[in-house]
C-alpha cells in the first residue's frame, strides 16, 4: 500500500463491519507485523485487526523520515484508507511509544488504547543496561551493552550481532531455540534503528501530555521485563486519567506471547468495559 510516499505492507483480518484495531509493532528496524499478527490475530473473531510493517521495518520500504511524527501520520493514513472514524490503537515496546503519540495527536479518533511493555520517557533506560551487564543467562559483550538504546550501528551485520547477543534477556523463561528462530526471521534496517534510538529517543518525554489522553487505556507489562520495567508502565497508568495497569507475573518483555491466553482474556475484558466489544 502506498502511504505518505512509502510502500507499506499491510494486512487486515476479521469482519469489515466490526470495530477496528490498528496494532503497531516495536523495535524499529528489527520488528515487523509478524508479532502483532500473532498476538492480536485472535481478536479478528470480533474485530477488524490491521497490522503492518512500519516504514523502515520488515518488508516495507526504507523511505525516510523515521520520526514519531511520520509514523503517527502513517497510522492515520492507514485508518483513513480503511474508512474508520475511530480505532482501538495498540502497540508494544517502541510501538507503544507510537500508540501513545497517536492517542495524543488524534484523541477524537481513538476509542481505546492498549499498551504493552512500553514507557513514556527514557527515565528507566539505565536499568536495562544494568540488567544486561549483570545477567547470568549469557555473557553479553561490552560493545553490545554500550549500544543499548543508543542507535549507533554501522551495518545490518553489526545490528544482527547485537540482536543475537541481547535476545536471551527478553523472555522470562529463556529458550535458546526461540532466540534462533526469532533471529532467523528478522529483517535488519540499521538506519531505521539508528534514527529511532539515536535521534528520536533523546527527545522523548510524553509525561506532560499523558493527562490529555481521554480514552480508556490498558497498560500491560511483564513482571520480569528487562527493557521497560513495571515502574515505567506504572507512570503511564498513573498519569492517564482512565488508565489501568495489569502486570503479568510469568512474563518478561512479551506477555502477549508468554502468557497468551491471559493476555487475550485481559484485553477482551478491557475492550468490553470500554464499550468497544459488546
Helices and strands as residue ranges (DSSP letters): E 2-3, E 6-7, E 10-13, E 19-24, H 33-40, G 41-45, E 47-52, H 68-82, E 87-92, H 94-105, G 107-109, E 110-116, H 125-134, H 142-145, H 156-166, G 167-169, H 176-185, H 190-194, I 195-200, G 201-203, H 207-210, E 216-222, H 230-239, E 243-248, H 255-258, H 260-273
